[in-house]
Amino acid sequence: MERTLSIVKPDGTQKHLIGEVIKRFENSGLKVIGLKMISMNKKEAEGFYAVHRGKPFFESLTTFMSSGPSVVMVLQGEGAISKTRELMGATDPKQAKEGTLRRQFATNIEKNVVHGSDAPETAAFEIKYFFNSLEIFDY
């Protein structure tokens, strides 16, 4: 079984979409095995998005991600990474398919409601960034 990390970003929590995001993941066959609400400070956001350091959007992204609470979750299931990314839609909501979370709820390419790991290596790093082994439950 594959694991991935997903985040309901600050805009998603402000729009009261936490339940909707989780519902769509669970309805697709994914199991939530870790879940918590957090509020990253700027330094924590910079650490999480370190792979993007030096890119033009790094400053605004980390400022946005530290602007309010988010919900982080570990999802498990067959093809969890690709399934999650399919449900989220393209990063740019204008390019996302109809019915995806980003197409339906995102404001723009940065305020796009959800984050999801893009590869197994990324998922491993991201899960460990927010969760320890006592906070993940395989049931």
C-alpha positions as CSV (number, residue, x, y, z in Angstrom):
1,M,0.0,0.0,0.0
2,E,1.3,3.4,-1.0
3,R,1.3,6.4,1.3
4,T,1.1,10.1,0.5
5,L,0.8,13.4,2.2
6,S,-2.0,15.9,1.5
7,I,-2.5,19.3,2.9
8,V,-5.7,21.4,3.0
9,K,-4.0,24.7,2.6
10,P,-5.0,27.9,4.5
11,D,-7.4,29.0,1.8
12,G,-9.1,25.6,2.0
13,T,-9.6,25.8,5.7
14,Q,-10.9,29.4,5.5
15,K,-13.4,28.2,2.8
16,H,-14.6,25.4,5.2
17,L,-13.4,22.7,2.7
18,I,-11.7,20.3,5.2
19,G,-14.6,17.8,5.2
20,E,-15.1,18.0,1.5
21,V,-11.5,17.3,0.7
22,I,-11.4,14.3,3.1
23,K,-14.7,13.0,1.8
24,R,-13.4,13.0,-1.8
25,F,-10.2,11.2,-0.8
26,E,-12.1,8.6,1.3
27,N,-14.8,8.1,-1.4
28,S,-12.0,7.3,-3.9
29,G,-10.8,4.4,-1.7
30,L,-8.0,6.2,0.1
31,K,-7.8,5.7,3.9
32,V,-6.8,8.6,6.2
33,I,-4.2,7.1,8.6
34,G,-2.9,10.4,10.1
35,L,-4.6,13.7,10.5
36,K,-4.0,17.0,12.3
37,M,-4.5,20.7,12.1
38,I,-1.3,22.8,12.2
39,S,-0.3,26.4,11.7
40,M,3.2,26.7,10.2
41,N,5.4,29.6,10.9
42,K,7.4,31.1,8.1
43,K,10.5,29.1,8.9
44,E,8.6,25.8,9.0
45,A,7.0,26.6,5.6
46,E,10.4,27.4,4.2
47,G,11.7,24.1,5.4
48,F,8.8,22.2,3.9
49,Y,9.1,23.9,0.6
50,A,13.0,24.0,0.6
51,V,13.0,22.2,-2.8
52,H,11.6,25.4,-4.3
53,R,14.1,27.8,-2.6
54,G,15.4,30.3,-5.2
55,K,12.3,30.1,-7.4
56,P,10.4,33.3,-8.0
57,F,7.3,32.0,-6.1
58,F,9.1,30.7,-3.0
59,E,8.6,33.9,-0.9
60,S,4.9,34.3,-1.7
61,L,4.2,30.5,-1.3
62,T,5.9,30.3,2.1
63,T,4.1,33.5,3.3
64,F,0.8,32.1,2.1
65,M,1.4,28.7,3.8
66,S,2.2,30.4,7.0
67,S,-0.8,32.7,6.9
68,G,-3.3,30.5,8.7
69,P,-4.1,26.9,9.8
70,S,-3.8,24.0,7.5
71,V,-4.8,20.3,7.8
72,V,-2.2,17.8,7.1
73,M,-3.0,14.1,6.5
74,V,-1.4,10.9,5.6
75,L,-3.4,8.9,3.0
76,Q,-2.9,5.2,2.2
77,G,-4.1,3.1,-0.6
78,E,-3.3,1.6,-4.0
79,G,-1.8,4.3,-6.2
80,A,-2.3,6.8,-3.4
81,I,0.0,9.5,-4.9
82,S,-1.5,9.4,-8.4
83,K,-5.1,9.1,-7.1
84,T,-4.6,12.1,-4.8
85,R,-3.1,14.2,-7.6
86,E,-6.0,13.2,-10.0
87,L,-8.6,14.3,-7.4
88,M,-6.7,17.6,-6.8
89,G,-6.3,18.5,-10.4
90,A,-3.6,20.6,-12.1
91,T,-1.7,23.1,-9.9
92,D,-3.2,25.9,-12.0
93,P,-7.0,25.7,-11.5
94,K,-7.6,27.0,-15.0
95,Q,-5.9,23.9,-16.4
96,A,-7.5,21.5,-13.9
97,K,-10.2,19.1,-15.1
98,E,-13.8,19.7,-14.3
99,G,-14.8,18.1,-11.0
100,T,-11.4,18.3,-9.4
101,L,-10.9,20.1,-6.1
102,R,-8.7,22.8,-7.6
103,R,-11.0,23.5,-10.6
104,Q,-14.0,23.7,-8.3
105,F,-12.6,25.6,-5.3
106,A,-9.2,27.2,-6.0
107,T,-8.7,30.9,-6.4
108,N,-5.4,30.8,-8.4
109,I,-2.2,28.8,-8.9
110,E,-1.0,29.6,-5.4
111,K,-4.3,29.6,-3.4
112,N,-5.3,26.2,-4.8
113,V,-6.8,24.6,-1.7
114,V,-4.7,21.4,-1.5
115,H,-1.2,20.1,-1.7
116,G,-0.3,16.5,-2.5
117,S,3.1,14.7,-2.7
118,D,4.3,14.2,-6.3
119,A,6.5,11.0,-5.9
120,P,7.2,8.3,-3.3
121,E,10.5,10.0,-2.2
122,T,8.7,13.3,-1.8
123,A,5.9,11.6,0.1
124,A,8.4,10.0,2.5
125,F,10.0,13.4,3.3
126,E,6.7,15.2,3.6
127,I,5.1,12.6,5.9
128,K,8.1,12.7,8.2
129,Y,8.1,16.5,8.2
130,F,4.7,16.6,9.9
131,F,4.2,13.1,11.5
132,N,6.0,10.8,13.8
133,S,5.4,7.1,13.9
134,L,3.0,7.4,16.9
135,E,0.7,9.7,14.9
136,I,0.2,7.3,11.9
137,F,-2.3,4.4,12.4
138,D,-2.5,1.4,10.1
139,Y,-5.9,-0.1,10.6
